[in-house]
Amino acid sequence: MTGLVILRSEVLVILRSEVLVILRSEVLVILRSKVLVILRSEGLVILRSEATKDLLYFVFLRKMRKFRVIMIETLKDTRNLPDSALEELLESHDATLAQRLKDTAREVCLKVKGPEVLIRGLIEWSNVCRNDCLYCGIRRSRLGVPRYSLTAEQIQECCERVWNDGIPTFVLQGGENPAAAEGLIPTIKEIRRRYPSAAITLSLGELPFELYAALKEAGANRYLLRHETANPEHYASLHPAGMRLDCRLACIRELKFLGYETGMGMMVGSPGQTTLNLIEDLRLMQEMAPHMIGIGPFIPQDGTPFENCPSGSAETTLRLIAIMRLMFPEANIPATTALATLLPGGKQIGIQAGANVIMNVYTPITERRKYSLYKGKTDV
Ligand code: SF4
C-alpha cells in the first residue's frame, strides 16, 4: 500500500506497505509489530520500513517539542527526513531543539568515528585560477591579489612540517589551473615516495579525466571538489557563464570512478540561497554519497561582486554539520576555517556539533595572506 494522508493542515503521512492506526485525538502508529510512537492529540511519526529498507515515513507537527525531539531521533535512526522536517530543523527558533540536534550529532560522531579529531595539513599551493567565481577572493579578475605558486621544494618543505607535526594527511589546494596541476605530478610522486603511508588529498578544481587519472597514478588518493549548490539556477548566479553544475557533478562522478575518496560541500548563506536550496544540497549528497563533506558559511570578500552581501549564518552552518553527521555518520566532516572566521572558537564548536576534522594551514607565512578566499580568513 502506498498512500498519502493529511491530518489537519499540518500533518502529513506517507504510507508504503505498512500498517497505520490513527485514534481520535491520540495517535498510535504501528509499523508491522513495532509501535513506534504515540503522541497526544496532534501528530505522529512513522519510522523506517524494515521490509523495504526504505527510509522514512513521517508526520509533521510544528508546535510540539516532543515531536521535534522525535524528529531528531528519526533522523538518527533512519538517516533521513522529509523536506518539511529538515526545513524545521534548519529554521526553528527553538534553541533547545538546536542544541539537542548538535548533541545528538556529537554522540553519533563519537560512536561512529571515535573521540579522535582528525587533523589535516593544508597547503595552499597556488592562488592562480582560470575561473571567476563571483564569491571568491582569488577569482581571476580580482585585482590587487599578488599571485603565487609554491615551488616543488616549498611544497616538500610544507609536507615535512606537516609530517613532523604528526599529521598523516596532506591537502594540496589551489586555484583551477590544469597546466599547473599537470606540473604537480612529479611533486606528488615525490610526496608519495617520501611518505608511503600518508593520505594525499588534492583540491584543484575541475580537470580533464585523464589528468585526474594521472594525479591518482602519481599517488594522490583523495580529492575535494565542493559543488557549492545543488540548484542549477543558483549555481549559475554564483558562477560566470561557462561554469555549469552538471560539469562539476560529472567531475565528482569521474573522481569516484577513479577510486578517489571524494569530498563535496557547499557554502551556507551564499547570495540568493534559500533553505530549500540547502535541502537540495542534502538530497544531492544522498545521491552522490561523498566520503567527505565540507560546509562553511559564505563570507564576502572585498573587490568581488558579492562584497556587500551579508555573511552566511554560523548557526545554520552548525545545524547543517549536525544534520550531515546524522545523515552520513561515516563521513569525514571538517569544522571549516570559514566557520572559525565567522565564529570565535568555531572549530571547537563545529566539533561539538558533529564535525570530526580540522584543517591546519601549513602554507608558508609569506604567501598565506595571498590565499584570501574571503575577508578576515583565520590561519590556524
Ligand atoms: S572558487 Fe575555486 S574555481 Fe572559483 S575562482 Fe575561486 S579558486 Fe577559482
Residues whose N, C-alpha, C, O or C-beta is under 5 A from the ligand:
A	BS01	SF4	C129 N131 D132 C133 C136 I138 R139 G174 G175 E176 G205
